[in-house]
Amino acid sequence: MRVLAEFAMKSRGRAVGAVAGFGVAGLLVPPLALVSSALVALVGLRIGLVQALVVVAIAALVLGAAMLVLIPEAPLMSGVLAGAVQWLPVALLAEVMRRTVSWQATLQVAAGAAGLIVLAVHVLVPDLESAWAGAGMAVLGPLLESGTTAPEELEAGLRRAAPFLTGLLAGTVLLGIALSMVIARYWQALLYNPGAFGEEFRALQMGRGASAATLGLMALGHFAGTPLAVELAFILGVLFFLQGIALMHALTRQRGMNSFWLVGMYVLLVLALPQMFLLLATIGVVDAWADIRNRLGPGQAGDSDS
């Protein structure tokens, strides 16, 4: 990974090639899209917003050309728009991080933007349930031919889930952007300030205000049956999920624990993501009030930079 980061930072042409290359690969293997976004963020963190936007613009044109080759029936501008939608938010967030040097501020800005988009969708789309049902049937309908689920059952399920899907999608995109920022910040430290990323990430704390807002929205969604509150709570939950991960890294380092515990955590994340998301987000919300790192004391730090 260091080799890739060094390659991209040698020149603008290499950065564009790396971003566009992983963007195209991401069309076939979606997780690789995170790498292309992280490269954009790395350019922004190191050189600034203007250079990051130049890289985004050129790479988006390359992605558009590649999509025309791979999917001839795709609209002309679909690839360009896909690249812009994927990379612009990361470039802007990198600038926030560059100016504030604060994970808390950066993630709060990202979550605020995601929340505003969810609110805008609810205001601008008059029949959101039908919109999601139609979109879901268009994507999943062709898969029913070889399955046992009737189209009516699928449509009914989509309509039941529709009130929550906008927030779920926004939260998922937010998580992808945040992970891209984590990778970029790690690369930046690896190349220019070794060891700084671990200390910075382990200290991640979203604060009691965000925690109270999350709890309030969850209570409103549960007791008042307000789907929008649940959607917004999920978006904030992404932030506390990341804080939960940061806390686990901090405690492993602080108490001199074997890194096997972190490996186990990430294995469980792969095998049981929904359950682990809920657990780590809950731990993050509790940590905002309990300040677990300081309560447990410094302990005996290990040798590795967990």
C-alpha positions, 0 to 999 in steps of 0.5 A: 500500500505504501508503494501505491501511495508513493507512486500516486504522489510522484506527479499529477499524471500518476495520481490521475492514473491511479485514481482512474485505474482503481475507479475502473477496477471498482466497477468490477470489484466495488471495494477497490473504489475505496482505494481510488477515493483514498488516493483523491483524499491523499492528494487533498490532504497533502497538496490541497483542494485545488489539486485534488479537484483537478485530479477528480476532473481528469480521472472522472473523464477517464472513468467516463471513457472506460464506462463507454468501452465496458458498457456501450449502452451506458449514457455518455456522461454516466461514468463522469457523473459516477466519478464526480459523485464518488470523489468530490465529497472525499476531496472536500472532506480532505480539505476539512481535515487539512484545515481542522486537523480534527477527526471529530470536526471532519466526521461531523461535517460528513454526517451533517451533509448526509443528514441534510441529503436525507432530509432533502430527499424526504422533502423533494420526493413526494412518494418515497415508498413507491420510488424505492419500490420501483428502483428496487424492482428494477435492480432486483426484479431480473434476479427473481427468474431463477429464485423462489420469491414472487415479484409481489413479495419482493415489492411488498418487502421493499415498501416495508423497508422503503421508509428507512432505505434513504438513511441506510444508503446515506449511512453506508455511503458515509461509512465508505467515505470515512474509510477512504479518509482513514486510509488516506490519513494512514498513507499521509502519516506513513509517507510524511509523519510515521507513527502519527496516524495511530495516535490520532485515530486512537484518540477519536472522540465524537463527544457527548452532544453527538451521543445525546443526539443519537440517543434522542433520535433512537428514542424518537424513532422507537417510541414515536415510530418516526422512520426519519429519526431512525435514519438520522440515528443510523447516520450518527451511529456510523460515527460512533461505530468508528469511535468504537473501533478506535476505542478497541485499538486504544485499549489494546495499545493502552493495556498491552494486549495482544493484537490477536484481539484486534484481528478477532474483531475485524474477522467478526466484522466480516462475518457478522457486520450488522451485529458488530456494527450495533455493538461497536456503535453502542460502545462508542456512544457509551464511551462518549459519556464514560471516557473509558480510555482515561478511566482505565488509566494508561496501563502498560503500552505494548510495543506495536502501534495498534 
